[in-house]
Amino acid sequence: MNRSTRYLLYLLSAALIIISLFFRYEGLRFISFDVINFVFPWYEYVQQYGLWEALRHDFLNYNYSLAYLYFIALASETSSFLNRGSYHKLFGFLFDVLGALIIYKIVFHKYKDIAISLLAGTIFFTLPTVILNSSYWGQADNIYTVFLLCCTYMVLKNRPIWAAVAWGAAFSFKLQAVFLLPFLLFCILIRKVKWWHLLFSAFTFLIIMAPAVIVGRPFLEIFNPYFGQATKSPSWVYNGPSVYALILSWLPENSPDIVVLPAVGLIILAWVIYSARHYDQGDDDYILGVSFISVALTAYLMPHMHERYFFPADAFSLAFAFYVPNLFVLPIFFQISSYMVYRNYLYYDFERRMDEIRIFWAAFINLISVVVLLGWQFYYRRKRKTKLKAPVPVNHE
């Protein structure tokens, strides 16, 4: 890369940061239904009783992990100099920065080039759904997603214990960290991670939950949010662009999880075994591709998906696109589909009649993306195998 191209990438990165900061500032004015109905009452409760007293009580009237409560308490300390609509978005901004840093590190691992890696990080920081999720909606999906990205990065760097720690931290914040479990099983099968390394995931989870138990919270209650999320409702989709949105009119009213979940599990297990059998040592493109497919395919096949559960796929798609530039269309597809369903919720009162139409087309776009990903995996292995079998040219001099 020549000097002028490098400077151009630096200027582009700086421009993207300025643009993203502008839209984040604009997002501070937006107050979502979730914030009014859930987040504001949580902050008020913590401010009234204090963190340690609040940890003893089951006041989170939604299935959020207790780890998120720590951030609520810390952010509430800024209420003296930030307005009520801003301080709950403070940690969202922080983890957007951390997410950009991890994307930078993942791309730098491949190219060893600061300019390209910086561009990747700033593009992540400017992605529409990243800005909407944290700065407009005030959600925290970037928190567990950052740890999932970190887990994948540690696998690429051959640091399995730290990968397990990162996944444990992700799970501490959100049940949807299980979307990366197929990838971890793949890593165990190819011996990048040993099964006992996952004990560090359990240790990390327990350490993060320890303050709640120390102040008097019953130990088993720390798992209540996870059971609550898993059993919350029988509907097939909740504004999530999953496969069931394509055939919703043909399905029974409620999802028979006792049949659907084992079937999905078997499909994903078969894919994991296939992926492990076709892995070649040291193939980082393939490893990142499997991690991307893991979060995308699992979210797409699971019932009861919300729109925000595809946030990890949005993030992983960008990192993957820098590893496999020919498929740079994938993050665009995921941004379009996620934006369509985000809009359904954020402006729900104004466009109710468009909900099902948007969900259908968003699910269709995701179907194309998943098929393209699986096609890449199949032909990538065949192409690599052909290269390995190709005869080496003989020098007759």
C-alpha positions in Angstrom: 0.0 0.0 0.0 1.5 3.4 -1.0 1.6 6.4 1.2 -1.2 8.4 -0.5 -3.6 5.4 -0.1 -2.6 5.0 3.5 -3.3 8.7 4.2 -6.6 8.5 2.4 -7.7 5.6 4.7 -6.7 7.7 7.7 -8.8 10.6 6.5 -11.7 8.3 5.8 -11.5 6.8 9.3 -11.4 10.3 10.8 -14.4 11.4 8.8 -16.3 8.3 9.9 -15.6 9.0 13.6 -16.9 12.5 13.2 -20.0 11.4 11.4 -20.7 8.7 14.0 -20.2 11.1 16.9 -22.7 13.5 15.3 -25.4 10.8 15.0 -24.7 9.6 18.5 -25.2 13.1 19.8 -28.5 13.3 18.0 -29.5 10.0 19.5 -29.3 11.3 23.0 -32.6 13.1 22.4 -34.4 9.9 21.5 -36.1 8.1 24.4 -37.5 4.6 23.5 -40.4 2.8 25.1 -38.0 0.4 26.7 -36.2 3.2 28.5 -39.4 4.8 29.8 -41.0 1.5 30.9 -38.0 -0.4 32.3 -34.7 1.5 32.4 -35.7 4.7 34.1 -37.5 2.8 36.9 -34.4 0.7 37.4 -32.2 3.7 37.8 -34.6 5.4 40.2 -34.7 2.3 42.3 -30.9 2.1 42.5 -30.6 5.8 43.3 -33.2 5.4 46.0 -31.9 2.3 47.8 -28.2 2.1 46.6 -26.5 -0.7 44.7 -26.0 -3.1 47.6 -29.5 -2.9 48.8 -30.9 -3.1 45.3 -28.9 -6.3 44.6 -30.9 -8.1 47.3 -34.2 -7.3 45.6 -35.8 -8.7 42.4 -36.8 -5.3 41.0 -35.6 -5.9 37.4 -39.1 -6.4 36.0 -37.5 -7.9 32.8 -35.1 -10.7 32.2 -31.8 -8.9 32.5 -28.8 -10.3 34.2 -27.7 -9.0 37.5 -24.4 -8.0 35.8 -26.2 -5.3 33.9 -27.4 -3.9 37.3 -23.7 -3.1 38.1 -23.6 -0.8 35.1 -26.9 0.7 36.0 -25.5 1.6 39.4 -22.3 3.1 38.0 -24.1 5.1 35.3 -26.6 6.5 37.8 -23.6 8.2 39.5 -23.4 10.5 36.5 -27.0 11.8 37.0 -25.6 14.9 38.7 -24.0 16.2 35.5 -25.8 14.2 32.7 -29.5 14.5 31.9 -31.9 11.7 32.5 -32.0 10.7 28.8 -28.2 10.5 28.5 -26.6 8.7 31.4 -28.2 5.3 30.7 -26.4 5.4 27.3 -23.0 6.0 28.7 -21.9 2.4 28.8 -23.4 1.7 25.4 -21.0 4.3 24.0 -18.1 2.9 26.0 -18.7 -0.6 24.6 -19.1 0.8 21.1 -15.5 2.0 21.5 -14.4 -1.3 22.8 -16.1 -3.1 20.0 -14.3 -1.0 17.5 -11.0 -1.8 19.2 -11.7 -5.5 19.1 -12.6 -5.3 15.4 -9.3 -3.4 14.9 -7.4 -6.2 16.6 -9.1 -9.0 14.7 -8.4 -7.3 11.3 -4.8 -6.4 12.4 -4.3 -10.1 13.2 -4.7 -10.8 9.5 -3.1 -7.8 7.7 -0.7 -6.4 10.3 -1.6 -3.0 8.8 -2.7 -0.1 11.0 -4.6 1.8 8.3 -6.8 -1.1 7.2 -7.4 -2.2 10.7 -8.3 1.4 11.8 -10.8 1.6 8.9 -12.4 -1.6 10.0 -12.8 -0.3 13.6 -14.2 3.0 12.5 -16.7 1.4 10.1 -18.0 -0.7 13.0 -18.2 2.4 15.2 -20.4 4.0 12.4 -22.6 1.1 11.5 -26.3 2.2 11.6 -27.5 -0.6 13.9 -24.6 -0.1 16.3 -25.5 3.6 16.7 -29.2 2.9 16.9 -28.8 0.1 19.5 -26.7 2.1 22.0 -27.2 5.8 21.3 -30.8 5.8 20.3 -32.4 2.8 21.8 -30.2 2.7 24.9 -29.8 -1.0 24.7 -26.8 -3.1 25.8 -26.4 -5.7 23.2 -22.9 -4.4 22.4 -21.7 -5.5 25.9 -22.0 -9.2 25.4 -21.2 -8.9 21.7 -17.9 -7.3 22.5 -17.0 -10.3 24.7 -18.1 -12.7 21.9 -15.8 -10.8 19.5 -13.0 -11.0 22.1 -13.6 -14.7 22.5 -13.1 -15.3 18.8 -10.0 -13.0 18.8 -8.5 -15.0 21.6 -9.1 -18.3 19.6 -7.3 -16.7 16.6 -4.4 -15.8 18.9 -4.3 -19.3 20.4 -5.2 -18.2 23.9 -8.0 -20.6 24.8 -8.2 -19.8 28.5 -8.8 -16.1 27.7 -11.3 -17.1 25.1 -13.3 -19.1 27.7 -13.1 -16.1 30.1 -14.5 -13.8 27.5 -17.4 -16.1 26.7 -18.1 -16.4 30.4 -18.3 -12.7 30.7 -20.6 -12.5 27.7 -22.9 -15.1 29.2 -22.9 -13.1 32.5 -24.6 -10.3 30.6 -26.9 -12.1 28.2 -28.3 -15.6 27.5 -27.8 -14.9 23.8 -24.1 -15.6 24.3 -25.1 -19.2 23.6 -25.1 -18.2 19.9 -21.3 -18.7 19.9 -21.5 -22.1 21.7 -21.4 -24.0 18.4 -18.2 -22.2 17.5 -16.7 -23.2 20.9 -17.7 -26.8 20.2 -16.0 -26.5 16.8 -12.9 -25.2 18.6 -12.9 -28.2 21.0 -13.3 -30.6 18.1 -10.3 -29.1 16.2 -8.3 -28.9 19.5 -8.0 -25.2 19.6 -9.8 -25.2 22.9 -9.9 -28.1 25.4 -13.1 -28.9 27.2 -11.7 -28.1 30.6 -11.0 -24.6 29.4 -14.7 -23.9 29.7 -14.4 -24.2 33.4 -12.9 -20.7 33.2 -16.2 -19.6 31.7 -18.0 -20.9 34.7 -15.5 -19.3 37.1 -15.8 -16.0 35.3 -19.6 -16.1 35.5 -19.5 -16.9 39.3 -17.0 -14.1 40.0 -19.1 -11.6 38.2 -22.2 -12.7 40.1 -20.4 -12.9 43.4 -21.2 -9.4 44.7 -25.0 -10.2 44.4 -24.6 -13.4 46.4 -22.3 -11.7 49.0 -24.8 -9.1 49.9 -27.5 -11.7 50.4 -29.0 -12.7 47.1 -29.9 -16.4 47.1 -27.4 -18.2 44.9 -30.0 -19.9 42.7 -31.7 -16.6 42.0 -28.8 -15.4 39.9 -30.0 -17.9 37.2 -33.6 -16.6 37.2 -33.1 -14.1 34.3 -31.8 -17.0 32.1 -34.7 -19.3 32.8 -37.0 -16.3 32.3 -35.6 -15.6 28.9 -35.7 -19.2 27.9 -39.4 -19.7 28.9 -40.8 -16.2 28.5 -43.2 -16.6 25.7 -44.4 -19.2 23.1 -44.5 -16.9 20.1 -42.4 -18.0 17.1 -40.9 -14.6 16.5 -40.8 -11.2 18.3 -39.9 -8.9 15.5 -36.9 -11.0 14.8 -36.0 -11.7 11.1 -35.6 -15.5 11.6 -36.7 -18.3 9.3 -40.1 -18.6 11.0 -41.0 -15.1 9.9 -41.1 -16.4 6.3 -43.6 -19.1 7.1 -45.4 -17.7 10.0 -48.9 -17.9 8.5 -48.4 -21.7 8.1 -47.2 -22.4 11.6 -49.4 -23.1 14.7 -49.9 -20.2 17.0 -47.4 -21.3 19.6 -43.9 -22.8 19.1 -43.7 -26.5 20.3 -40.2 -26.0 21.8 -40.0 -29.7 22.8 -39.8 -30.5 19.1 -38.3 -27.4 17.5 -35.3 -26.9 19.9 -34.0 -30.5 19.6 -34.4 -30.3 15.8 -32.5 -27.0 15.7 -29.8 -28.5 18.0 -29.3 -31.5 15.7 -29.0 -29.3 12.6 -26.4 -27.1 14.3 -24.5 -30.1 15.7 -24.3 -31.6 12.2 -23.0 -28.3 10.9 -20.4 -28.1 13.7 -19.1 -31.7 12.9 -19.0 -30.9 9.2 -17.0 -27.7 9.9 -14.5 -29.5 12.2 -13.9 -32.2 9.6 -13.0 -29.7 7.0 -10.7 -27.5 9.0 -7.0 -27.1 8.0 -4.5 -26.1 10.7 -3.8 -22.4 10.9 -6.7 -21.4 8.6 -7.8 -18.1 10.3 -10.2 -17.1 7.5 -12.1 -20.4 8.1 -12.1 -20.0 11.9 -13.6 -16.5 11.7 -16.1 -17.7 9.1 -17.2 -20.5 11.4 -17.7 -18.0 14.3 -19.7 -15.7 12.1 -21.9 -18.6 10.9 -22.3 -19.7 14.5 -23.9 -16.5 15.6 -25.9 -15.9 12.4 -27.2 -19.5 11.8 -28.1 -20.0 15.5 -30.1 -16.8 15.7 -31.8 -17.5 12.4 -32.9 -21.0 13.3 -33.9 -20.4 16.9 -37.6 -19.5 17.7 -38.6 -16.5 19.9 -36.0 -14.2 18.4 -36.1 -10.4 18.9 -34.7 -8.0 16.4 -31.7 -7.2 18.6 -30.6 -10.8 18.8 -29.0 -10.4 15.4 -26.6 -7.7 16.7 -23.7 -10.2 17.0 -24.2 -11.2 13.4 -24.1 -7.5 12.4 -20.7 -7.1 14.2 -19.2 -10.4 13.1 -20.2 -9.8 9.5 -18.0 -6.7 9.3 -14.9 -8.5 10.6 -15.5 -11.4 8.3 -15.8 -9.1 5.3 -12.3 -7.8 5.9 -11.0 -11.4 6.0 -13.0 -12.3 2.8 -13.4 -9.1 0.9 -15.4 -10.8 -1.9 -18.3 -11.1 0.5 -18.4 -7.5 1.7 -22.0 -7.5 0.7 -22.9 -9.5 3.8 -22.5 -6.7 6.4 -24.6 -4.6 4.1 -27.3 -7.3 4.0 -27.3 -7.6 7.7 -27.5 -3.9 8.2 -30.5 -3.6 5.9 -32.4 -6.5 7.6 -31.6 -5.3 11.1 -32.5 -1.7 10.3 -35.8 -2.8 8.9 -36.9 -4.6 12.1 -35.3 -1.9 14.4 -37.5 0.6 12.7 -40.5 -1.6 13.3 -40.0 -1.3 17.1 -38.5 2.1 17.5 -41.4 3.7 15.5 -43.9 1.1 16.3 -46.9 3.4 17.1 -46.6 5.1 13.7 -46.3 2.2 11.3 -48.0 -0.8 12.8 -49.4 -2.0 9.4 -45.8 -2.4 8.1 -44.6 -4.7 10.8 -45.2 -8.1 9.2 -44.1 -6.9 5.8 -40.8 -5.6 7.1 -40.1 -8.7 9.2 -40.8 -11.0 6.2 -38.4 -9.2 3.9 -35.8 -8.8 6.6 -36.0 -12.5 7.2 -35.7 -13.1 3.5 -32.5 -11.0 3.3 -31.1 -13.0 6.2 -31.9 -16.2 4.5 -29.9 -15.1 1.5 -27.0 -14.1 3.8 -27.0 -17.4 5.6 -27.1 -19.4 2.3 -24.3 -17.3 0.9 -22.2 -18.0 4.1 -22.8 -21.7 4.0 -22.0 -21.7 0.3 -18.8 -19.9 0.9 -17.9 -22.5 3.6 -18.6 -25.4 1.2 -16.7 -24.0 -1.8 -13.9 -22.5 0.3 -13.0 -26.0 1.5 -13.2 -27.5 -2.0 -11.1 -24.7 -3.4 -8.5 -25.0 -0.7 -8.4 -28.8 -1.1 -7.9 -28.4 -4.8 -5.0 -26.0 -4.2 -3.3 -28.4 -1.8 -3.5 -31.2 -4.4 -2.2 -29.0 -7.2 1.2 -30.2 -8.6 4.2 -28.1 -7.6 5.9 -26.5 -10.7 9.3 -28.0 -11.4 12.2 -25.8 -12.2 14.2 -27.4 -15.0 17.1 -25.0 -14.9 
